[in-house]
């Protein structure tokens, strides 16, 4: 039962990744199309636009959500591949714990980066062109 819930969450994470990555790709790489549809203008990589996204709560939340979904999806898939090799029970537990610790650490680092960037953009500080 526990593994079924983990797998269902793995599938939910895949859908979240699909949607949020689609939004990201549209904003960052289809700027010409968005100019025609939504009236957005300018290069998405221009420093002013980067700061604008950094100030936006929407973008900060979607980046953290995308990070969490991608980490869970990828690390759960890695754990599943390791467990399919049928290691001894102690090694199975160790692999799960190591993957869990790595996931929490990477999520913490990535979340810190998003929050620090958001604070920096709100204060207008930072290094830029």
N, CA, C and O atoms as a DFTB+ gen file, in Angstrom:
516 C
 N C O
     1  1       0.823      -1.194       0.000
     2  2       0.000       0.000       0.000
     3  2       0.867       1.258       0.000
     4  3       0.582       2.208      -0.730
     5  1       1.908       1.269       0.803
     6  2       2.789       2.430       0.875
     7  2       3.461       2.671      -0.476
     8  3       3.573       3.811      -0.926
     9  1       3.904       1.598      -1.114
    10  2       4.581       1.734      -2.407
    11  2       3.607       2.233      -3.479
    12  3       4.009       2.959      -4.387
    13  1       2.338       1.852      -3.381
    14  2       1.326       2.341      -4.333
    15  2       1.152       3.849      -4.214
    16  3       1.019       4.547      -5.219
    17  1       1.154       4.350      -2.978
    18  2       1.027       5.794      -2.773
    19  2       2.249       6.522      -3.320
    20  3       2.127       7.590      -3.920
    21  1       3.417       5.943      -3.111
    22  2       4.641       6.559      -3.640
    23  2       4.620       6.599      -5.161
    24  3       5.029       7.589      -5.767
    25  1       4.139       5.513      -5.781
    26  2       4.082       5.479      -7.234
    27  2       3.049       6.473      -7.761
    28  3       3.278       7.134      -8.774
    29  1       1.904       6.578      -7.067
    30  2       0.888       7.555      -7.476
    31  2       1.452       8.970      -7.382
    32  3       1.198       9.796      -8.258
    33  1       2.215       9.255      -6.327
    34  2       2.847      10.561      -6.188
    35  2       3.885      10.783      -7.291
    36  3       4.071      11.905      -7.764
    37  1       4.554       9.706      -7.692
    38  2       5.513       9.763      -8.806
    39  2       4.795      10.201     -10.091
    40  3       5.318      11.019     -10.847
    41  1       3.607       9.658     -10.332
    42  2       2.830      10.028     -11.514
    43  2       2.310      11.453     -11.425
    44  3       2.305      12.174     -12.423
    45  1       1.876      11.867     -10.247
    46  2       1.424      13.246     -10.044
    47  2       2.587      14.211     -10.297
    48  3       2.409      15.257     -10.922
    49  1       3.777      13.851      -9.806
    50  2       4.957      14.683     -10.024
    51  2       5.249      14.813     -11.523
    52  3       5.658      15.877     -11.986
    53  1       5.038      13.736     -12.273
    54  2       5.268      13.788     -13.724
    55  2       4.316      14.781     -14.390
    56  3       4.722      15.519     -15.288
    57  1       3.071      14.805     -13.963
    58  2       2.100      15.745     -14.533
    59  2       2.472      17.179     -14.158
    60  3       2.398      18.081     -14.993
    61  1       2.871      17.388     -12.903
    62  2       3.287      18.725     -12.460
    63  2       4.483      19.203     -13.280
    64  3       4.525      20.353     -13.718
    65  1       5.451      18.314     -13.484
    66  2       6.626      18.656     -14.287
    67  2       6.201      19.022     -15.705
    68  3       6.670      20.016     -16.258
    69  1       5.324      18.227     -16.287
    70  2       4.867      18.474     -17.653
    71  2       4.230      19.862     -17.774
    72  3       4.530      20.609     -18.705
    73  1       3.364      20.195     -16.841
    74  2       2.667      21.483     -16.904
    75  2       3.633      22.646     -16.651
    76  3       3.694      23.593     -17.435
    77  1       4.389      22.563     -15.543
    78  2       5.264      23.681     -15.189
    79  2       6.420      23.844     -16.172
    80  3       6.828      24.967     -16.469
    81  1       6.941      22.751     -16.670
    82  2       8.000      22.859     -17.659
    83  2       7.452      23.412     -18.973
    84  3       8.144      24.141     -19.684
    85  1       6.212      23.063     -19.288
    86  2       5.571      23.645     -20.469
    87  2       5.414      25.147     -20.337
    88  3       5.679      25.886     -21.285
    89  1       4.985      25.606     -19.164
    90  2       4.868      27.046     -18.917
    91  2       6.236      27.707     -19.021
    92  3       6.385      28.755     -19.650
    93  1       7.235      27.085     -18.396
    94  2       8.592      27.625     -18.438
    95  2       9.101      27.725     -19.878
    96  3       9.644      28.755     -20.279
    97  1       8.925      26.673     -20.638
    98  2       9.401      26.671     -22.028
    99  2       8.678      27.733     -22.853
   100  3       9.292      28.402     -23.684
   101  1       7.379      27.887     -22.627
   102  2       6.620      28.893     -23.376
   103  2       7.121      30.292     -23.053
   104  3       7.301      31.112     -23.953
   105  1       7.347      30.567     -21.780
   106  2       7.780      31.905     -21.384
   107  2       9.207      32.186     -21.845
   108  3       9.501      33.275     -22.337
   109  1      10.079      31.218     -21.689
   110  2      11.492      31.450     -21.953
   111  2      11.879      31.285     -23.424
   112  3      12.808      31.945     -23.891
   113  1      11.191      30.429     -24.150
   114  2      11.668      30.092     -25.487
   115  2      10.683      30.395     -26.609
   116  3      11.042      30.325     -27.785
   117  1       9.462      30.728     -26.259
   118  2       8.481      31.057     -27.294
   119  2       8.055      32.509     -27.180
   120  3       6.886      32.843     -27.373
   121  1       9.020      33.374     -26.863
   122  2       8.708      34.776     -26.636
   123  2       8.080      35.439     -27.867
   124  3       7.228      36.316     -27.724
   125  1       8.480      35.043     -29.042
   126  2       7.887      35.605     -30.259
   127  2       6.416      35.266     -30.367
   128  3       5.605      36.117     -30.734
   129  1       6.067      34.042     -30.055
   130  2       4.671      33.620     -30.088
   131  2       3.869      34.326     -28.999
   132  3       2.739      34.757     -29.234
   133  1       4.452      34.443     -27.816
   134  2       3.752      35.107     -26.721
   135  2       3.539      36.587     -27.003
   136  3       2.551      37.165     -26.549
   137  1       4.446      37.206     -27.739
   138  2       4.271      38.616     -28.105
   139  2       3.002      38.786     -28.917
   140  3       2.254      39.744     -28.724
   141  1       2.762      37.853     -29.825
   142  2       1.576      37.939     -30.673
   143  2       0.306      37.608     -29.895
   144  3      -0.736      38.222     -30.128
   145  1       0.376      36.642     -28.971
   146  2      -0.827      36.200     -28.257
   147  2      -1.150      37.109     -27.080
   148  3      -2.265      37.617     -26.970
   149  1      -0.165      37.314     -26.194
   150  2      -0.434      38.007     -24.933
   151  2       0.095      39.427     -24.889
   152  3      -0.121      40.130     -23.902
   153  1       0.766      39.855     -25.907
   154  2       1.304      41.206     -25.905
   155  2       2.578      41.357     -25.088
   156  3       3.019      42.479     -24.841
   157  1       3.181      40.244     -24.661
   158  2       4.446      40.312     -23.927
   159  2       5.522      40.779     -24.896
   160  3       5.497      40.448     -26.082
   161  1       6.452      41.542     -24.380
   162  2       7.489      42.028     -25.282
   163  2       8.841      41.956     -24.602
   164  3       8.940      41.960     -23.375
   165  1       9.865      41.892     -25.406
   166  2      11.229      41.919     -24.895
   167  2      11.828      40.535     -24.781
   168  3      11.139      39.516     -24.816
   169  1      13.125      40.545     -24.644
   170  2      13.890      39.318     -24.502
   171  2      13.709      38.762     -23.095
   172  3      13.955      39.484     -22.129
   173  1      13.286      37.496     -22.939
   174  2      13.080      36.943     -21.594
   175  2      14.377      36.827     -20.803
   176  3      14.337      36.690     -19.580
   177  1      15.522      36.880     -21.470
   178  2      16.801      36.785     -20.774
   179  2      17.386      38.154     -20.441
   180  3      18.454      38.233     -19.835
   181  1      16.713      39.222     -20.824
   182  2      17.171      40.567     -20.471
   183  2      17.125      40.714     -18.953
   184  3      16.211      40.209     -18.301
   185  1      18.107      41.403     -18.402
   186  2      18.250      41.493     -16.947
   187  2      16.993      42.060     -16.275
   188  3      16.619      41.610     -15.192
   189  1      16.348      43.030     -16.897
   190  2      15.140      43.618     -16.319
   191  2      14.025      42.582     -16.219
   192  3      13.289      42.541     -15.233
   193  1      13.909      41.751     -17.242
   194  2      12.879      40.689     -17.231
   195  2      13.217      39.610     -16.206
   196  3      12.319      39.065     -15.564
   197  1      14.493      39.299     -16.046
   198  2      14.915      38.321     -15.039
   199  2      14.564      38.845     -13.651
   200  3      14.026      38.103     -12.830
   201  1      14.861      40.112     -13.379
   202  2      14.515      40.714     -12.086
   203  2      13.007      40.745     -11.873
   204  3      12.523      40.517     -10.764
   205  1      12.276      41.028     -12.933
   206  2      10.817      41.053     -12.848
   207  2      10.273      39.683     -12.432
   208  3       9.396      39.592     -11.574
   209  1      10.803      38.615     -13.051
   210  2      10.384      37.266     -12.667
   211  2      10.832      36.937     -11.244
   212  3      10.125      36.240     -10.516
   213  1      12.006      37.436     -10.847
   214  2      12.498      37.199      -9.495
   215  2      11.624      37.841      -8.438
   216  3      11.505      37.311      -7.333
   217  1      11.010      38.970      -8.754
   218  2      10.112      39.656      -7.813
   219  2       8.736      38.987      -7.742
   220  3       7.997      39.189      -6.778
   221  1       8.405      38.223      -8.722
   222  2       7.073      37.632      -8.826
   223  2       6.917      36.418      -7.903
   224  3       7.692      35.464      -7.974
   225  1       5.917      36.475      -7.050
   226  2       5.625      35.339      -6.170
   227  2       5.221      34.115      -6.996
   228  3       5.564      32.986      -6.644
   229  1       4.496      34.338      -8.091
   230  2       4.084      33.234      -8.958
   231  2       5.294      32.442      -9.457
   232  3       5.318      31.214      -9.371
   233  1       6.293      33.150      -9.979
   234  2       7.460      32.457     -10.508
   235  2       8.254      31.774      -9.402
   236  3       8.739      30.657      -9.585
   237  1       8.388      32.435      -8.261
   238  2       9.119      31.820      -7.150
   239  2       8.452      30.520      -6.716
   240  3       9.124      29.508      -6.518
   241  1       7.137      30.551      -6.570
   242  2       6.416      29.341      -6.163
   243  2       6.491      28.241      -7.215
   244  3       6.659      27.068      -6.881
   245  1       6.364      28.623      -8.496
   246  2       6.423      27.593      -9.532
   247  2       7.817      26.994      -9.637
   248  3       7.952      25.802      -9.915
   249  1       8.864      27.800      -9.419
   250  2      10.216      27.249      -9.456
   251  2      10.427      26.245      -8.325
   252  3      11.016      25.185      -8.538
   253  1       9.949      26.576      -7.123
   254  2      10.106      25.660      -5.987
   255  2       9.266      24.395      -6.205
   256  3       9.720      23.288      -5.916
   257  1       8.056      24.564      -6.710
   258  2       7.203      23.405      -6.989
   259  2       7.812      22.523      -8.079
   260  3       7.806      21.297      -7.964
   261  1       8.328      23.138      -9.121
   262  2       8.989      22.376     -10.191
   263  2      10.217      21.643      -9.649
   264  3      10.452      20.483      -9.990
   265  1      10.986      22.309      -8.817
   266  2      12.153      21.679      -8.202
   267  2      11.747      20.468      -7.376
   268  3      12.343      19.399      -7.504
   269  1      10.738      20.629      -6.530
   270  2      10.286      19.520      -5.693
   271  2       9.759      18.356      -6.519
   272  3      10.083      17.200      -6.245
   273  1       8.960      18.652      -7.514
   274  2       8.392      17.594      -8.357
   275  2       9.495      16.871      -9.134
   276  3       9.482      15.644      -9.228
   277  1      10.439      17.618      -9.686
   278  2      11.514      17.003     -10.470
   279  2      12.422      16.150      -9.583
   280  3      12.822      15.052      -9.970
   281  1      12.743      16.658      -8.397
   282  2      13.575      15.876      -7.485
   283  2      12.866      14.597      -7.056
   284  3      13.464      13.522      -7.075
   285  1      11.591      14.704      -6.669
   286  2      10.869      13.500      -6.244
   287  2      10.776      12.494      -7.391
   288  3      11.047      11.306      -7.215
   289  1      10.392      12.985      -8.556
   290  2      10.217      12.097      -9.697
   291  2      11.530      11.393     -10.063
   292  3      11.557      10.181     -10.275
   293  1      12.598      12.159     -10.133
   294  2      13.888      11.583     -10.513
   295  2      14.466      10.660      -9.452
   296  3      14.949       9.573      -9.769
   297  1      14.418      11.089      -8.192
   298  2      15.007      10.266      -7.130
   299  2      14.169       9.026      -6.830
   300  3      14.716       7.981      -6.479
   301  1      12.853       9.132      -6.964
   302  2      12.028       7.932      -6.795
   303  2      12.322       6.934      -7.918
   304  3      12.381       5.728      -7.683
   305  1      12.503       7.443      -9.130
   306  2      12.870       6.557     -10.240
   307  2      14.222       5.902     -10.017
   308  3      14.389       4.716     -10.302
   309  1      15.190       6.659      -9.508
   310  2      16.504       6.089      -9.189
   311  2      16.389       5.019      -8.115
   312  3      16.982       3.946      -8.229
   313  1      15.620       5.317      -7.065
   314  2      15.416       4.343      -5.985
   315  2      14.769       3.067      -6.524
   316  3      15.156       1.961      -6.145
   317  1      13.799       3.222      -7.395
   318  2      13.126       2.054      -7.975
   319  2      14.100       1.208      -8.785
   320  3      14.070      -0.020      -8.705
   321  1      14.959       1.854      -9.563
   322  2      15.943       1.100     -10.349
   323  2      16.920       0.355      -9.438
   324  3      17.280      -0.790      -9.710
   325  1      17.342       1.006      -8.365
   326  2      18.259       0.343      -7.429
   327  2      17.577      -0.850      -6.770
   328  3      18.180      -1.915      -6.639
   329  1      16.328      -0.678      -6.354
   330  2      15.618      -1.773      -5.683
   331  2      15.292      -2.922      -6.642
   332  3      15.139      -4.060      -6.198
   333  1      15.184      -2.653      -7.924
   334  2      14.951      -3.724      -8.891
   335  2      16.157      -4.638      -9.039
   336  3      16.033      -5.754      -9.544
   337  1      17.320      -4.173      -8.604
   338  2      18.516      -5.013      -8.624
   339  2      18.519      -6.031      -7.483
   340  3      19.396      -6.891      -7.403
   341  1      17.514      -5.915      -6.596
   342  2      17.328      -6.807      -5.451
   343  2      18.558      -6.895      -4.554
   344  3      19.107      -7.978      -4.354
   345  1      18.990      -5.754      -4.014
   346  2      20.108      -5.788      -3.070
   347  2      19.642      -6.361      -1.730
   348  3      18.440      -6.489      -1.498
   349  1      20.575      -6.702      -0.854
   350  2      20.195      -7.180       0.479
   351  2      19.384      -6.114       1.232
   352  3      19.491      -4.927       0.922
   353  1      18.578      -6.527       2.215
   354  2      17.703      -5.575       2.922
   355  2      18.437      -4.369       3.523
   356  3      17.925      -3.251       3.471
   357  1      19.613      -4.582       4.084
   358  2      20.349      -3.457       4.670
   359  2      20.764      -2.456       3.600
   360  3      20.723      -1.246       3.822
   361  1      21.160      -2.960       2.449
   362  2      21.561      -2.071       1.355
   363  2      20.344      -1.342       0.775
   364  3      20.446      -0.189       0.358
   365  1      19.206      -2.016       0.753
   366  2      17.971      -1.370       0.283
   367  2      17.628      -0.182       1.175
   368  3      17.307       0.906       0.696
   369  1      17.705      -0.416       2.475
   370  2      17.400       0.645       3.445
   371  2      18.420       1.785       3.324
   372  3      18.049       2.958       3.351
   373  1      19.683       1.439       3.193
   374  2      20.730       2.461       3.071
   375  2      20.527       3.292       1.814
   376  3      20.674       4.513       1.849
   377  1      20.194       2.646       0.710
   378  2      19.962       3.377      -0.541
   379  2      18.786       4.342      -0.386
   380  3      18.849       5.486      -0.838
   381  1      17.721       3.876       0.254
   382  2      16.549       4.734       0.454
   383  2      16.892       5.933       1.330
   384  3      16.481       7.056       1.038
   385  1      17.641       5.698       2.401
   386  2      18.009       6.792       3.312
   387  2      18.929       7.792       2.614
   388  3      18.745       9.002       2.745
   389  1      19.911       7.294       1.878
   390  2      20.845       8.184       1.174
   391  2      20.108       9.024       0.133
   392  3      20.361      10.222       0.010
   393  1      19.205       8.404      -0.610
   394  2      18.433       9.125      -1.619
   395  2      17.534      10.165      -0.951
   396  3      17.399      11.280      -1.453
   397  1      16.922       9.808       0.173
   398  2      16.059      10.733       0.906
   399  2      16.866      11.940       1.398
   400  3      16.437      13.082       1.240
   401  1      18.022      11.687       1.987
   402  2      18.872      12.775       2.486
   403  2      19.339      13.662       1.337
   404  3      19.323      14.887       1.456
   405  1      19.754      13.059       0.230
   406  2      20.186      13.840      -0.933
   407  2      19.042      14.700      -1.467
   408  3      19.251      15.859      -1.826
   409  1      17.843      14.141      -1.519
   410  2      16.686      14.888      -2.004
   411  2      16.363      16.081      -1.128
   412  3      16.101      17.174      -1.631
   413  1      16.379      15.876       0.186
   414  2      16.087      16.981       1.111
   415  2      17.170      18.058       1.002
   416  3      16.865      19.251       0.987
   417  1      18.428      17.634       0.926
   418  2      19.532      18.598       0.827
   419  2      19.439      19.397      -0.477
   420  3      19.591      20.619      -0.461
   421  1      19.194      18.728      -1.593
   422  2      19.089      19.421      -2.875
   423  2      17.870      20.339      -2.918
   424  3      17.932      21.430      -3.484
   425  1      16.765      19.897      -2.321
   426  2      15.577      20.741      -2.279
   427  2      15.848      21.981      -1.423
   428  3      15.434      23.085      -1.778
   429  1      16.536      21.800      -0.308
   430  2      16.875      22.934       0.543
   431  2      17.762      23.930      -0.174
   432  3      17.525      25.136      -0.109
   433  1      18.779      23.437      -0.854
   434  2      19.692      24.304      -1.597
   435  2      18.966      25.044      -2.716
   436  3      19.144      26.250      -2.887
   437  1      18.153      24.321      -3.472
   438  2      17.415      24.952      -4.568
   439  2      16.403      25.966      -4.070
   440  3      16.255      27.033      -4.665
   441  1      15.701      25.647      -2.981
   442  2      14.724      26.580      -2.415
   443  2      15.417      27.825      -1.888
   444  3      14.933      28.942      -2.069
   445  1      16.554      27.624      -1.233
   446  2      17.328      28.767      -0.749
   447  2      17.721      29.672      -1.913
   448  3      17.649      30.896      -1.798
   449  1      18.129      29.090      -3.010
   450  2      18.532      29.868      -4.179
   451  2      17.362      30.686      -4.720
   452  3      17.528      31.857      -5.062
   453  1      16.190      30.079      -4.797
   454  2      15.013      30.799      -5.297
   455  2      14.656      31.939      -4.350
   456  3      14.378      33.053      -4.793
   457  1      14.663      31.663      -3.050
   458  2      14.310      32.689      -2.071
   459  2      15.343      33.817      -2.076
   460  3      14.977      34.992      -2.039
   461  1      16.627      33.468      -2.121
   462  2      17.683      34.488      -2.142
   463  2      17.585      35.350      -3.399
   464  3      17.784      36.563      -3.335
   465  1      17.285      34.743      -4.519
   466  2      17.133      35.488      -5.769
   467  2      15.926      36.414      -5.685
   468  3      15.975      37.549      -6.160
   469  1      14.851      35.932      -5.086
   470  2      13.654      36.743      -4.937
   471  2      13.907      37.949      -4.038
   472  3      13.471      39.062      -4.335
   473  1      14.614      37.715      -2.944
   474  2      14.951      38.818      -2.038
   475  2      15.868      39.807      -2.730
   476  3      15.676      41.017      -2.614
   477  1      16.861      39.306      -3.447
   478  2      17.792      40.167      -4.162
   479  2      17.057      41.009      -5.205
   480  3      17.314      42.205      -5.342
   481  1      16.144      40.376      -5.935
   482  2      15.415      41.104      -6.974
   483  2      14.492      42.141      -6.362
   484  3      14.320      43.221      -6.927
   485  1      13.896      41.837      -5.220
   486  2      13.004      42.787      -4.576
   487  2      13.772      44.000      -4.072
   488  3      13.251      45.115      -4.073
   489  1      15.011      43.781      -3.641
   490  2      15.823      44.895      -3.167
   491  2      16.551      45.620      -4.273
   492  3      17.151      46.670      -4.042
   493  1      16.506      45.071      -5.477
   494  2      17.188      45.692      -6.596
   495  2      18.689      45.538      -6.536
   496  3      19.416      46.233      -7.247
   497  1      19.164      44.631      -5.693
   498  2      20.594      44.421      -5.561
   499  2      21.031      43.348      -6.527
   500  3      20.219      42.770      -7.249
   501  1      22.296      43.095      -6.530
   502  2      22.813      41.985      -7.307
   503  2      23.699      42.437      -8.440
   504  3      23.848      43.622      -8.740
   505  1      24.266      41.446      -9.036
   506  2      25.165      41.696     -10.150
   507  2      24.393      41.483     -11.428
   508  3      23.732      40.457     -11.590
   509  1      24.462      42.384     -12.292
   510  2      23.769      42.249     -13.559
   511  2      24.407      43.125     -14.614
   512  3      25.218      43.998     -14.308
   513  1      24.036      42.886     -15.853
   514  2      24.594      43.694     -16.949
   515  2      24.134      45.126     -16.882
   516  3      24.512      45.935     -17.729
